Amino acid sequence: MRSLTGLVSLLIISVLALPAWGEPADRLPSAADTYSEDDVVEAIEDLDEAMYNPFIERYLLDEVRQLRLDMANFRVEYSDKLNAKQLELATQSVTYSIDTVTYFFYLIAGVTSLLVVVGYANIRDIKEKAHTYADREVSKLVASYEKRLKALERNLKQKSQVIEENREEIEKTNEIHSLWLRASQETNPHSKIQIYDQILTLRPFDTEALTYKADAALEIDETKWAINLSQQALDIDPDHAHAYYQMACAYAQSDEPTVAMEFLEKAINLTPSYRDEAKTDDSFKSLRRNAEFKALTTDSAI
């Protein structure tokens, strides 16, 4: 069966390639600038033993924990700044309204004083019109700021929703990474299946979890179950090489060499490294003397 060492190695390289939290991207080279996909695949294929150890696992868990804390701090800081900005805007709005009304009544006082000097004719009418105009202008001003505050409230709700969705996705991703680490260290196939079921509960269409669950099913001779799981993965991703390889293993263990060879050929065409893996895989033990199998697993095979 295919080892999970490759997957753990990819996780380690991905984490080590990330820049420090809050550091500008132009200070460090990105992972794409340092390692190409071919470099990663070649490094994984050349591994003689597992890259991880308890110290690296502890480092990964600490990085995940620090990421959670950073995201939580960012959310609190963002909320505080947004609330302060909203309070500042409201304060400025009220101050502007008060100043406007104050200056307006200063103007009324000045005009009234002038009328007192000139005469008292039509003072009551002028006063009533002035109050009516002031009420109308204040109402317009209040309505305008209410509209702006409502727009700001909608924007705040949308951003809060996005932050909440991102937080939930980060928590789910962290939990899935922890489950993959547990699965890579588990030796009991039944325990592996339980871990993969937890991953599939969080992400039902995870093709990697389906194919590795099929691998564990083959370890307990549940070939039909393995075939069903691999087929589910192929229904989601028709070009999933690992699913074809697990199908080949299952049919080989079921004494159906013709079908097994067809799926193995598809897997090798998609991922040539399966040619070397098939040579030592116990699932193909019954096909070691098969001429077609030998031709397919030789380095010169197309």
N, C-alpha and C positions, 0 to 999 in steps of 0.2 A: 504493500500500500504506500501511497505517497505520504512522505513525512510532512509535518507542519512546521519544520524548521524554516522553510522559505518564507512562510507568512510572518513568523515572528521576526525574521531578519528584516523584512520590508517595514514592519512597524518600528523597529529600532532605528533603521536608516531614516525613516520619515521624521521621527521625533528629534533625532540628533541634527537633522538638516534645518529644523525650524529656527528662525531668529528669536532672540530674547524678547519677552513681552515689552511692548512699548518702544522698542529700538527701531529707528528708521530703517526702511528696507534697503537704502543705498549704502548702509554701512557694512553689510554682510552679503556675500554672494548667495543667490538662491540655490535651492536644491537642483533645479533644472540646469543651472549654469555649471554646477560641480559634477553631477552624475547624470548620465543619459540613461534611458531605459535599457539599452543594450548592456551598459556597464553593470547595472543592478542585476539583470538576468544572468550575466556571465559570472558575477561574484557569487550569486546564489548557487549556480550550478557547480562551481568549483569548491563549495564548502565540504570539508571533511568531517566536521562535527558542528554541533549547535553553537550559535554565536552568543546565545543568552546565558546568563547565570543569575543567581539570586541577587547580586548587586545591581545588575542591569534591570532586572524586574522591579527592584525597589526604586531605582531611578525613574523608570517609566511611571510607576504609581505616584511618586512624588510630583512628577511633571503634570500628571492629570489632575492631582489635587491642587497644585498651584494654579493651573488653568481655571479650575472652578472658582478659586478664591479671586483671581484676577477679574473674571467675568462678573462675579457678585459685586466686587468693589467698583467696577466700571458702571454697573447698573445703578448702584447707590449714588455714585458721583454724577452720573447723567441726570438722574431724577432730581438731585439737589440743585444742579445748575438750571434745569428746566423750570423747577418751582421758583427759584430766585428770579429768573428772567420774567416769568409770568407775574410775580409779585411786583417787580420793578415796573413792568408795563402797566399794571393796574394802578400803581401809585402815581405814575406819570399822567395817566388818563384822568384820575381824580384831581390831581393838582392843576392840570390844564383846564378842566371844567370849572374848578373854583376860581382860578385866575380870570377866566373868560367872564364868568358871571360878575366877579368883583369889578373888573374894569368896565363892564357894561353899566353897572350901577353907579360907578364913578361918573361915567358919561351922563347918565340920567341926572345925577346930582348937580353936575355942572350946568346942564341945560335948564334944570329947574331953577337953579340960582339965577341964571340969566333971565328967565321968565319972571321971577320975583322982582328983579330989578326993572324989567321992561313993563310988566303988568301981569295980572292973574287971569287973563282971558284964556279960556279953553285948557287950563291946567289939568282939570280932571280928565278930559278926553285924551290929552297927551299921555297922562299917567297910565290910563287903561291900555292905550295902544302900546305903550312901552312894555308893560307887564305881559301883554299878549305876545308881542314879538320875542321877548326874553324867554317865555315859556316854550314857544315854538322852536327857537334856536337850541335851547337846552335839551328839548325832546329829541331833536335831530342828532345832537351830539351824543346823547346817551344811547340812542338806537344804533349809531355808527359803532360805538365802542362795544356794545353788546354783541353786534355782529362779528367784530374782530375777536372778541373773547370766545365766542362759540367756535369760530374757525380754529383758534388756538387750542381749544379743548378737544376738537375732533382730531387735530394733528397729534396732540399728546396721547390720545387713546390709541391711534394707529401705531405710533412708535412704541408705546408700552406693549401692545399686542405682539409686535415684531420681536421685541426684546424677550418676551415670555416664550414665544415659539423657539427662538434661538437657544434660550436656556434649557428648554425641554429637550431639544435636539442634542445639545452638548451632553446633558445628563444621560440620554439614551446611548450616545456614542461611547461615552466613558464606560457605561455598564457593559456594552457589547465588547469593548476592548478587554475588559477584565475577564469576561467569559472566554474569549479566545485564548488569553494567557492560561487560564485554568485548563482549557481543553488541551493545550500544547503540552502540559505537564502531566495530564491524566494518562494512565496506562490501562485502565479498565474500560473496555469498549462500551459496557452498559452505562458507566458514568459519563463517558464522552457523549453518548446519545442524549442523555438528560441535559447536558450543557448545550448541545446543539439545538435541542427543543426550546430552551430558554432564549437562545439567539433568534430562532424563527418566530417565537412569540413576539419579540420586539420588532423584527423585520421579516415578515412572512415571505418575501420574495428574494431573500438572500441566497443566491445560487451557490456561493462558497459553503455556506452552512449546510445546504442540501447535499452537496457532493461529499463533504467530509462526514456527514451523517451516514451516507451510503457506504463510505469506506469503513466506518465502524460497524455497520450492519454486516458487511462481508466478513469481518473478523469473527462474528458469531454465526457464520454460515447462513445468514438470511439473504440469500441471493435474490429472491423475488422482491423482497423489500428494497434491496439496493437498486434493482432495476427500476422500480417505481419511483424512488427518490431521484435517481439520475434523469429519468424522463421528465419529471417535474422541472428540474433545472434546465433541461433542453427546451422545454416549452417556454420558459422565461427568456433564455438566451440560446438560440440555435447554434451559436458558434462557441459554446463553452467547451474547451478542450478537456478539462478535468472530468466533466460529465461523460463525455465519450469514453474516456479512459476507464472510468468506474463501470460503465456499461460493458466494456470489453472484459474487465476483470470478473464481473458477475456472470457473464455468459461462459467464460472460460471455466469458472468453478462449477457451472451447471452442465459441463460436458457438451457445449454447443460451440465447437471450435470455429465453424464457418462464420457464424454471426459475430463471435468474439473478434475474429480477424478483421471483419468489416469495420467495427467500431474502433479497434486499435489503429487501423490505418487512418481513419478520420482524425483521431487524437494526435497521431504523429504528424499528419499534414498541418495541423493547427499549431502544435508545439513539438518541434523535433526532439526536445529533451526527453520525451516519453519513450523514445527508442531505447535509450540506455536504461531507463527505469524498468522497462518491461523485461529486460534481460535477467534481472535479479528478483523480480516480483514473484512471490510464491503463488499468486493467483494463476500464473501462466506456466506452472510447473508441468502440467500435462501436455503443453504445447512445445516444450523445449526441443523435441526431436522432429517437430513439424517443419518441413522444408519451407513452406510459405512463411511461417513464423520466423525462421532463421533469416530468410531473405528480407523480411520487413524490418528486422531489428539490427541488421548489419549497417555499418556506417555508410556504405555505398548505396543503400536503398534510397529511392526517390520518394 
